[in-house]
Amino acid sequence: MGIDVSSYREEAEEFTAEISREHYLHLAGLKRELDLEPIYERHRRLFELQVVAALREALDRATGEERRRLRYLTHFGVDGLIGLRARREAEELARLEASSEVAVDGDAIGYRQVAVRLANEPDSERRAELAAARDEVLAERLNPIHLEAFARSREALRELGWAGPATAYAELRGLDFEALADRARALLEATEGGYARVVGPALERAGAPPLDRLRRSDLPRFFRAAHLDGPFGSDRMVSALAESLGALGIDLAAQENVTVDAEERPTKTPRAFCSIPRVPAEIYLVVAPVGGRGDFEALFHEAGHAEHYAHVDPELAFEYRHLGDNAVTESFAFTLERLVAEPRWLRSRVHVPDPAAVIAHERAAKLVMVRRYCAKLAYELELGGADPPLEEMPDRYRKHLEAATRAEWPAVSWLDDVDSGFYVACYLRAWALEAHWRRALRERFGERWFDSGTAGAWLRELWLAGQRLNAEELLAECLEERLDFGLLAVELTGAAP
């Protein structure tokens, strides 16, 4: 079957706008239902099996820049095919997450709001009860749907000729997953010796149990760091962001293409996010205040995405504006997020007189997260293999996560905690890439680079290119460097792999 790639691209951009806008409205709490089916029905031809197979055949024949564009487009088509096959499961999961309630001691709490309660609950046993009640809903109501969606995605990939998700997404992302897994294992080994030294004191300061008694349910409270709340008032979040962007030469209030949504709504997801229906013309930056330093981090992270996409060259091809390697946009999100741990920024923007405690906490929290994602990669490669023993995977998940975090970890999240399309590879490479960007910013513009309009101009020049190049290519082109996980290891514990 032949395919008109040009018309496919045009319709793909329309679909992307509609689906992104629908997710924004639902997750922002503006719509209770997530109505995906009408959108998929309008654009069904994009994701028919023979059409996606034709894209893959065209990719096999292509060379040069057209091959790059077709790989991104084929990745889009495969994701869409899986989304089409599992759209009813996605809608049902969204409906249940928005409508389900968790009962603890007669207190009814919305399923999505449990994360907020865990972050704000000071008592460890109460947190464990809340998490156990949520996990019961996950096990009984959501996991069967997750499992059905997982089966549908595997079936779609096999019909396209791949043995499983790992081989499919290694090809679609253009990555050697085994080589990346080796680097992740080396990062785990390099940070193992310093883990207790960095994380232990931070847990104590946050009022969390020590490592030998730590549970996953304690981590939201640890990340929340309520003892650091003082200067991080929710009323200062957006203004601190606007001031910080302004120092880089970006007027947030004047950006007609960026909408900041910081309103509280009952069904709004507790996690900040950025939605990009049309890059660079229509960008939504959404945050649901929980309180404290973590809110600032989440807002600045998503602002990194928003500003990256808002500054993309509008003349670029759809594939380079919307698709490509998301490790690139994640690295810019981490770059802005990291400001919340910069001592000079903390003093000048939020008036923290002694930022040492904030910096120590950020280092410990980041170490937990990076190691957690190293473990997730190892687990997801097992789960995404040709024929994984599904009955063993919950326990495999638990063991991987417990070994990396040293926290008691529930097996029930073995599917709920899996990011689609091996997005875990984007996060790990983005953390490493951000370390390169930060070093370059300091060397070129000084320790107060975040107050430099010239530094902002340099970032905007990077942002113009969208995601035409992957993380490794962009780093080589801009800084003539190779992606080095050793920078990350040294930053976190002082030991390089």
C-alpha positions as CSV (number, residue, x, y, z in Angstrom):
1,M,0.0,0.0,0.0
2,G,1.3,3.5,-0.9
3,I,0.8,6.5,1.3
4,D,0.5,10.2,0.7
5,V,2.9,11.4,3.4
6,S,2.2,15.1,2.9
7,S,-1.6,14.7,3.6
8,Y,-0.8,12.3,6.4
9,R,1.3,15.0,8.1
10,E,-1.4,17.6,7.8
11,E,-4.1,15.4,9.4
12,A,-1.6,14.3,12.0
13,E,-1.2,17.9,13.1
14,E,-4.9,18.4,13.4
15,F,-5.3,15.2,15.4
16,T,-2.5,16.3,17.7
17,A,-4.2,19.6,18.4
18,E,-7.5,18.0,19.2
19,I,-6.2,15.2,21.4
20,S,-3.8,17.5,23.3
21,R,-6.6,20.0,23.9
22,E,-8.9,17.3,25.2
23,H,-6.3,16.0,27.6
24,Y,-5.8,19.6,28.8
25,L,-9.5,20.2,29.5
26,H,-9.8,16.9,31.4
27,L,-6.7,17.0,33.4
28,A,-7.2,20.7,34.2
29,G,-10.5,19.8,35.8
30,L,-12.5,21.7,33.1
31,K,-14.2,18.4,31.9
32,R,-14.9,15.4,34.0
33,E,-15.0,13.0,31.0
34,L,-12.1,12.4,28.7
35,D,-13.7,12.1,25.3
36,L,-11.1,10.4,23.1
37,E,-13.3,8.2,21.0
38,P,-14.9,11.0,18.8
39,I,-11.4,12.4,18.1
40,Y,-10.0,9.0,17.1
41,E,-13.1,8.3,15.0
42,R,-12.6,11.5,13.1
43,H,-9.0,10.6,12.3
44,R,-9.3,6.9,12.3
45,R,-7.5,6.5,9.0
46,L,-4.2,7.9,10.5
47,F,-3.9,4.8,12.7
48,E,-5.3,2.0,10.6
49,L,-2.9,-1.0,10.6
50,Q,-2.2,-0.9,6.9
51,V,-1.5,2.9,7.0
52,V,1.0,2.6,9.8
53,A,2.6,-0.4,8.1
54,A,2.9,1.7,5.0
55,L,4.7,4.4,7.0
56,R,7.1,1.9,8.3
57,E,7.8,0.6,4.7
58,A,8.4,4.2,3.6
59,L,10.8,4.6,6.5
60,D,12.8,1.6,5.3
61,R,13.2,3.1,1.9
62,A,14.0,6.7,3.0
63,T,17.4,8.3,3.4
64,G,18.8,11.5,4.9
65,E,16.5,14.1,6.4
66,E,13.4,12.5,5.0
67,R,14.3,9.3,6.9
68,R,14.5,11.3,10.2
69,R,11.1,12.8,9.6
70,L,9.5,9.5,8.6
71,R,10.9,7.8,11.8
72,Y,9.3,10.5,13.9
73,L,6.1,10.2,11.9
74,T,6.1,6.4,12.2
75,H,6.6,6.7,15.9
76,F,3.5,8.9,16.0
77,G,1.6,6.5,13.9
78,V,2.5,3.5,16.1
79,D,1.5,5.4,19.3
80,G,-1.7,6.4,17.6
81,L,-2.5,2.9,16.6
82,I,-2.0,1.7,20.2
83,G,-4.1,4.7,21.4
84,L,-6.8,3.8,19.0
85,R,-6.9,0.2,20.0
86,A,-6.9,1.1,23.7
87,R,-8.9,4.3,23.6
88,R,-11.9,2.8,25.6
89,E,-9.5,1.6,28.3
90,A,-7.9,5.0,28.4
91,E,-11.3,6.7,28.8
92,E,-12.4,4.3,31.4
93,L,-9.2,4.7,33.4
94,A,-9.5,8.5,33.3
95,R,-13.2,8.3,34.3
96,L,-12.4,6.0,37.3
97,E,-9.4,8.1,38.4
98,A,-11.6,11.2,38.3
99,S,-14.7,9.7,40.0
100,S,-13.4,7.0,42.3
101,E,-13.2,7.7,46.0
102,V,-10.9,6.1,48.7
103,A,-12.4,5.5,52.1
104,V,-10.2,5.8,55.2
105,D,-11.8,5.9,58.6
106,G,-15.0,7.2,57.2
107,D,-13.2,9.9,55.2
108,A,-14.0,9.8,51.5
109,I,-11.1,11.1,49.3
110,G,-10.9,11.4,45.6
111,Y,-8.6,8.9,44.0
112,R,-6.4,11.6,42.4
113,Q,-6.4,13.6,45.6
114,V,-4.7,10.9,47.6
115,A,-1.3,12.0,46.2
116,V,-2.0,15.5,47.7
117,R,-3.0,14.0,51.0
118,L,0.1,11.9,51.1
119,A,2.3,14.9,50.5
120,N,0.6,16.9,53.3
121,E,0.0,14.1,55.9
122,P,2.6,14.2,58.7
123,D,1.9,10.8,60.2
124,S,3.6,7.9,58.5
125,E,1.0,5.3,59.6
126,R,-1.8,7.4,58.3
127,R,0.1,7.8,55.0
128,A,0.4,4.0,54.8
129,E,-3.4,3.6,55.4
130,L,-4.1,6.2,52.6
131,A,-1.8,4.5,50.2
132,A,-3.1,1.0,51.0
133,A,-6.7,2.2,50.4
134,R,-5.7,3.7,47.1
135,D,-3.8,0.6,46.1
136,E,-6.9,-1.5,46.8
137,V,-8.8,0.6,44.2
138,L,-5.9,0.3,41.8
139,A,-5.8,-3.5,42.2
140,E,-9.5,-4.2,42.0
141,R,-10.8,-1.5,39.6
142,L,-7.9,-0.1,37.5
143,N,-5.3,-2.9,37.1
144,P,-7.7,-5.2,35.0
145,I,-8.1,-2.3,32.6
146,H,-4.4,-1.5,32.6
147,L,-3.8,-5.2,31.8
148,E,-6.2,-5.1,28.9
149,A,-4.6,-1.9,27.5
150,F,-1.2,-3.6,27.8
151,A,-2.4,-6.6,25.9
152,R,-3.8,-4.5,23.1
153,S,-0.6,-2.5,22.7
154,R,1.5,-5.7,22.5
155,E,-0.9,-7.2,19.9
156,A,-0.7,-4.1,17.7
157,L,3.1,-4.1,17.8
158,R,3.2,-7.8,16.9
159,E,0.9,-7.2,13.9
160,L,3.5,-4.6,12.7
161,G,6.2,-7.2,12.9
162,W,7.9,-6.4,16.3
163,A,8.5,-9.1,18.9
164,G,7.6,-6.7,21.7
165,P,7.6,-3.1,23.0
166,A,11.3,-3.0,23.7
167,T,12.4,-3.9,20.2
168,A,9.7,-1.6,18.7
169,Y,10.6,1.5,20.7
170,A,14.3,1.0,20.4
171,E,13.8,1.3,16.6
172,L,11.3,4.1,16.8
173,R,13.4,6.2,19.2
174,G,16.6,5.3,17.4
175,L,18.2,4.2,20.7
176,D,20.3,1.2,21.9
177,F,18.3,0.3,25.0
178,E,20.7,-2.3,26.2
179,A,23.6,0.2,26.0
180,L,21.4,2.7,27.9
181,A,20.5,0.0,30.5
182,D,24.3,-0.6,31.0
183,R,24.8,3.1,31.6
184,A,21.9,3.1,34.1
185,R,23.3,0.1,35.9
186,A,26.7,1.9,36.1
187,L,24.9,4.9,37.5
188,L,23.2,2.8,40.2
189,E,26.5,1.3,41.1
190,A,28.3,4.6,41.2
191,T,25.7,6.2,43.5
192,E,25.1,3.1,45.7
193,G,27.9,4.0,48.2
194,G,26.8,7.5,48.8
195,Y,23.0,6.9,48.8
196,A,22.5,6.6,52.5
197,R,24.9,9.5,53.2
198,V,22.9,11.8,50.9
199,V,19.4,10.6,51.5
200,G,19.5,9.6,55.2
201,P,19.9,13.1,56.7
202,A,17.4,14.5,54.3
203,L,14.8,12.0,55.3
204,E,15.4,12.8,59.0
205,R,15.1,16.6,58.4
206,A,11.8,16.0,56.5
207,G,10.4,14.0,59.3
208,A,10.3,10.8,57.2
209,P,11.2,7.3,58.5
210,P,14.8,6.2,58.0
211,L,15.9,4.0,55.1
212,D,15.4,0.8,57.0
213,R,11.7,1.7,57.7
214,L,10.9,3.8,54.6
215,R,7.8,3.0,52.5
216,R,6.8,4.3,49.1
217,S,3.9,6.0,50.8
218,D,6.4,8.2,52.7
219,L,8.1,9.5,49.6
220,P,5.4,12.1,48.6
221,R,5.8,13.7,52.1
222,F,9.6,13.5,51.7
223,F,9.5,15.2,48.3
224,R,7.0,17.8,49.7
225,A,9.6,18.9,52.3
226,A,7.1,20.7,54.5
227,H,9.9,21.9,56.8
228,L,11.2,24.1,53.9
229,D,7.8,25.7,53.2
230,G,8.6,29.1,54.8
231,P,9.6,31.2,51.7
232,F,7.8,29.0,49.2
233,G,4.3,30.4,49.5
234,S,1.9,29.4,46.7
235,D,1.1,33.1,46.3
236,R,4.7,33.7,45.1
237,M,4.9,30.9,42.6
238,V,3.7,32.5,39.4
239,S,5.3,35.9,40.2
240,A,8.7,34.2,40.9
241,L,8.4,32.4,37.6
242,A,7.5,35.6,35.8
243,E,10.5,37.4,37.4
244,S,12.9,34.6,36.6
245,L,11.8,34.5,32.9
246,G,11.9,38.3,32.8
247,A,15.5,38.2,33.9
248,L,16.2,35.9,30.9
249,G,14.4,38.3,28.6
250,I,11.1,36.6,28.4
251,D,7.9,38.5,29.3
252,L,5.5,35.8,30.5
253,A,2.5,38.2,30.7
254,A,3.0,39.3,27.1
255,Q,3.2,35.8,25.7
256,E,-0.2,35.4,23.9
257,N,0.7,31.8,23.0
258,V,1.1,30.7,26.6
259,T,-1.8,30.3,29.0
260,V,-0.9,29.9,32.7
261,D,-3.7,27.9,34.6
262,A,-3.1,28.0,38.3
263,E,-6.7,27.8,39.5
264,E,-7.8,25.1,42.0
265,R,-10.6,22.7,40.8
266,P,-11.9,19.5,42.4
267,T,-11.0,17.1,39.6
268,K,-7.8,18.8,38.5
269,T,-4.8,16.4,38.4
270,P,-2.4,17.2,41.3
271,R,0.6,17.1,39.1
272,A,1.6,20.1,37.1
273,F,1.7,19.6,33.3
274,C,2.2,21.4,30.0
275,S,-0.2,20.8,27.1
276,I,0.8,21.7,23.5
277,P,-2.1,21.6,21.1
278,R,-0.3,23.8,18.6
279,V,3.4,24.5,18.7
280,P,4.3,27.3,19.1
281,A,0.8,29.0,18.9
282,E,-1.2,27.3,21.7
283,I,0.5,26.3,24.9
284,Y,-1.0,25.6,28.3
285,L,1.0,25.7,31.6
286,V,-1.1,24.0,34.3
287,V,-0.3,23.7,38.0
288,A,-2.4,22.5,41.0
289,P,-0.9,24.0,44.2
290,V,-0.1,21.5,46.9
291,G,2.1,23.8,48.9
292,G,5.8,24.4,49.3
293,R,9.1,23.9,47.4
294,G,7.7,21.0,45.4
295,D,5.1,23.3,43.8
296,F,7.8,25.7,42.7
297,E,9.8,22.8,41.2
298,A,6.8,21.4,39.3
299,L,5.8,24.8,38.0
300,F,9.4,25.7,36.8
301,H,9.7,22.2,35.2
302,E,6.6,22.6,33.2
303,A,7.5,26.2,32.4
304,G,10.7,24.8,30.8
305,H,8.5,22.7,28.5
306,A,6.2,25.6,27.8
307,E,8.9,28.1,27.0
308,H,10.8,25.6,24.8
309,Y,7.7,24.9,22.8
310,A,6.6,28.5,22.7
311,H,9.9,29.5,21.1
312,V,10.0,26.8,18.5
313,D,10.4,28.2,14.9
314,P,6.8,28.1,13.5
315,E,8.2,27.4,10.0
316,L,9.6,24.0,11.1
317,A,8.0,20.8,9.9
318,F,5.3,19.3,12.1
319,E,7.6,16.4,13.1
320,Y,10.2,18.8,14.4
321,R,7.7,21.0,16.3
322,H,5.7,18.3,17.9
323,L,7.5,15.0,17.7
324,G,11.1,13.8,18.0
325,D,13.2,13.0,21.0
326,N,11.4,14.2,24.2
327,A,14.7,14.0,26.1
328,V,15.4,17.4,24.5
329,T,12.3,19.2,26.0
330,E,12.7,17.3,29.3
331,S,16.3,18.6,29.5
332,F,15.1,22.2,29.2
333,A,12.4,21.5,31.8
334,F,15.0,20.2,34.2
335,T,17.1,23.3,33.5
336,L,14.5,25.7,34.7
337,E,13.4,23.3,37.5
338,R,17.0,23.3,38.8
339,L,16.8,27.0,39.5
340,V,14.8,26.1,42.7
341,A,18.1,24.6,44.0
342,E,20.4,27.4,42.9
343,P,21.7,29.2,46.0
344,R,21.9,32.7,44.4
345,W,18.5,32.3,42.8
346,L,17.0,31.2,46.2
347,R,18.5,34.2,47.9
348,S,17.4,36.7,45.3
349,R,14.0,35.4,44.1
350,V,12.4,33.8,47.2
351,H,14.6,35.4,49.9
352,V,16.0,32.2,51.5
353,P,18.8,33.5,53.8
354,D,20.6,30.1,54.1
355,P,19.8,27.9,51.1
356,A,22.0,25.0,52.3
357,A,19.0,22.9,53.6
358,V,17.0,23.4,50.3
359,I,20.0,22.4,48.2
360,A,20.7,19.3,50.3
361,H,17.1,18.3,50.1
362,E,16.9,18.8,46.3
363,R,20.1,16.7,45.9
364,A,18.6,13.8,48.0
365,A,15.2,13.9,46.3
366,K,16.8,14.0,42.8
367,L,19.0,11.0,43.8
368,V,16.0,9.0,44.8
369,M,14.2,9.9,41.5
370,V,17.2,9.2,39.2
371,R,17.8,5.8,40.9
372,R,14.1,5.0,40.7
373,Y,14.2,5.6,36.9
374,C,17.3,3.5,36.5
375,A,15.3,0.7,38.1
376,K,12.2,1.5,36.0
377,L,14.3,1.1,32.8
378,A,15.6,-2.3,33.8
379,Y,12.1,-3.5,34.8
380,E,10.4,-2.0,31.7
381,L,12.9,-3.7,29.4
382,E,11.9,-7.0,31.1
383,L,8.2,-6.3,30.8
384,G,8.6,-5.1,27.2
385,G,10.5,-8.2,26.1
386,A,9.2,-10.7,23.5
387,D,7.4,-13.0,26.0
388,P,7.6,-11.8,29.6
389,P,6.2,-14.1,32.3
390,L,3.4,-11.8,33.4
391,E,2.7,-13.7,36.6
392,E,6.2,-12.9,37.8
393,M,6.3,-9.2,36.7
394,P,4.7,-7.6,39.8
395,D,7.4,-9.2,42.0
396,R,10.1,-8.2,39.5
397,Y,8.9,-4.6,39.6
398,R,8.9,-4.6,43.4
399,K,12.4,-6.0,43.6
400,H,13.8,-3.5,41.1
401,L,12.3,-0.5,42.8
402,E,13.1,-1.6,46.3
403,A,16.8,-2.3,45.4
404,A,17.2,1.2,43.9
405,T,15.3,3.2,46.5
406,R,15.6,1.1,49.6
407,A,12.0,1.8,50.3
408,E,9.3,-0.9,50.8
409,W,7.5,-0.8,47.4
410,P,4.1,-2.2,46.6
411,A,3.9,-4.6,43.6
412,V,0.4,-3.4,42.7
413,S,1.8,-0.6,40.6
414,W,3.5,-2.9,38.2
415,L,1.5,-1.6,35.2
416,D,0.3,1.8,36.5
417,D,3.9,3.0,37.0
418,V,4.9,2.2,33.4
419,D,5.3,5.2,31.1
420,S,4.1,4.6,27.6
421,G,6.6,4.1,24.8
422,F,9.7,3.8,27.0
423,Y,9.5,7.4,28.0
424,V,11.8,6.4,30.9
425,A,14.7,6.6,28.4
426,C,13.8,10.3,27.8
427,Y,13.9,11.2,31.5
428,L,17.3,9.5,32.2
429,R,19.0,11.0,29.2
430,A,17.4,14.4,30.0
431,W,18.8,14.5,33.5
432,A,22.3,13.8,32.0
433,L,21.8,16.4,29.2
434,E,20.6,19.1,31.7
435,A,23.9,18.7,33.6
436,H,25.7,19.6,30.4
437,W,23.4,22.6,29.7
438,R,23.9,23.9,33.3
439,R,27.7,23.6,33.1
440,A,27.7,25.5,29.8
441,L,25.5,28.2,31.1
442,R,27.8,28.8,34.1
443,E,30.9,28.7,32.0
444,R,29.6,31.1,29.4
445,F,27.4,33.5,31.5
446,G,28.6,33.1,35.1
447,E,27.1,31.7,38.3
448,R,24.2,34.1,37.9
449,W,23.4,33.0,34.4
450,F,19.7,33.0,35.3
451,D,19.8,36.8,35.5
452,S,21.4,37.2,32.1
453,G,19.4,38.3,29.1
454,T,22.3,36.9,27.0
455,A,21.9,33.5,28.6
456,G,18.2,33.7,27.8
457,A,19.0,34.5,24.2
458,W,21.3,31.5,24.0
459,L,18.5,29.3,25.4
460,R,16.0,30.7,22.9
461,E,18.4,29.9,20.1
462,L,18.4,26.3,21.2
463,W,14.7,26.3,21.6
464,L,14.1,27.5,18.0
465,A,15.2,24.1,16.7
466,G,12.4,22.2,18.3
467,Q,13.3,18.5,18.4
468,R,14.7,18.0,15.0
469,L,17.9,16.5,16.6
470,N,17.9,14.0,19.4
471,A,19.6,14.7,22.7
472,E,22.9,13.3,21.7
473,E,23.0,15.1,18.4
474,L,21.9,18.4,19.8
475,L,24.6,18.2,22.5
476,A,27.3,17.4,19.9
477,E,26.2,20.2,17.6
478,C,25.9,22.9,20.3
479,L,28.7,22.0,22.7
480,E,30.7,19.4,20.8
481,E,30.3,17.0,23.8
482,R,29.1,13.5,24.3
483,L,26.3,12.7,26.8
484,D,28.0,11.8,30.0
485,F,26.1,10.2,32.9
486,G,29.3,10.7,35.0
487,L,28.4,14.4,35.4
488,L,25.1,13.3,37.0
489,A,26.7,10.8,39.3
490,V,29.3,13.3,40.5
491,E,26.6,15.9,41.1
492,L,24.5,13.4,43.1
493,T,27.0,11.6,45.3
494,G,30.5,12.7,44.2
495,A,31.4,9.4,42.5
496,A,31.6,8.9,38.8
497,P,30.8,5.5,37.1
